[in-house]
């Protein structure tokens, strides 16, 4: 992994300073870093460790425990396919497989052009509209395999280079 730029280190320091005096600052700092950079690189975890006097192993444990944190950069468009029970029984796995087939990546991976990441989610609370897919927060209800290519094409047209 590349070293952090001095601008990135400065921004991490600002985020830490913003939340350092909170009773339990770690989650707020990690959330802010995730929002700022799209993921939480190991180098940032080391900076947080040093500034808050929390072992890196503890920070890494938090980052890897919660699915909304990522250790790797995500694509410009994050496709979340709900694989909770209601979605799964209505064909969500086939929808997920179709996204994977067309994009050439597995869940948890990002396309080489940086446009798409597929995330397999456990439940997004949209059981009544199963199977559900979310892309950057926009929810697509009652998703079918036949809709996948059209949706990818729409986002490619929007996307350009990351």
VENHUNOR-V969394 format. One record per pair of residues at least 4 apart in sequence whose C-alpha atoms are under 6 Angstrom apart, sorted by the first residue. I is the first residue (numbers start at 1). GAP is how many residues later the second one is. D is the distance in Angstrom with one decimal. If there is no record, write none. Layout:
i & gap & d
I & GAP & D
I & GAP & D
This chain:
i & gap & d
4 & 4 & 6.0
16 & 4 & 5.5
19 & 6 & 5.5
20 & 5 & 5.7
27 & 4 & 6.0
33 & 4 & 5.9
34 & 4 & 4.8
34 & 5 & 4.7
34 & 6 & 5.7
38 & 35 & 5.9
39 & 31 & 4.9
39 & 32 & 5.6
39 & 33 & 5.7
39 & 34 & 5.3
40 & 30 & 6.0
40 & 31 & 5.2
41 & 30 & 5.6
46 & 10 & 6.0
48 & 4 & 5.9
49 & 4 & 5.3
49 & 5 & 4.8
49 & 6 & 5.6
49 & 7 & 5.4
56 & 4 & 6.0
61 & 4 & 5.9
63 & 6 & 5.6
74 & 43 & 5.8
75 & 35 & 5.8
75 & 39 & 4.8
75 & 40 & 4.7
75 & 41 & 4.5
75 & 42 & 4.9
76 & 39 & 4.8
77 & 38 & 5.8
77 & 39 & 4.9
77 & 59 & 6.0
78 & 38 & 5.8
78 & 39 & 4.8
78 & 57 & 5.4
78 & 58 & 5.5
79 & 38 & 6.0
79 & 39 & 4.8
79 & 40 & 6.0
79 & 55 & 5.8
79 & 56 & 4.6
80 & 39 & 4.7
80 & 40 & 5.9
80 & 53 & 5.6
80 & 54 & 5.0
81 & 39 & 5.1
81 & 40 & 5.7
81 & 52 & 4.6
82 & 39 & 4.7
82 & 40 & 5.8
82 & 41 & 5.5
82 & 50 & 5.8
83 & 4 & 5.6
83 & 5 & 5.0
83 & 9 & 5.9
83 & 38 & 5.7
83 & 39 & 5.2
84 & 4 & 5.8
84 & 38 & 4.7
84 & 39 & 4.6
86 & 41 & 5.6
87 & 5 & 5.3
87 & 43 & 4.6
87 & 44 & 4.1
88 & 4 & 4.7
88 & 5 & 6.0
90 & 41 & 5.8
92 & 39 & 5.3
95 & 50 & 4.9
99 & 4 & 6.0
100 & 4 & 5.5
100 & 5 & 5.1
100 & 6 & 5.3
105 & 4 & 5.8
107 & 11 & 4.7
107 & 12 & 5.0
107 & 13 & 5.7
108 & 10 & 5.7
108 & 11 & 5.3
109 & 8 & 5.6
110 & 6 & 5.5
110 & 7 & 4.2
111 & 5 & 5.4
114 & 48 & 5.9
129 & 12 & 5.1
129 & 13 & 5.3
130 & 12 & 5.1
131 & 11 & 4.9
131 & 12 & 5.5
132 & 8 & 5.7
132 & 9 & 4.8
132 & 10 & 5.8
132 & 11 & 5.9
133 & 6 & 5.7
133 & 7 & 5.1
134 & 4 & 5.2
134 & 5 & 4.2
134 & 6 & 5.9
155 & 4 & 5.8
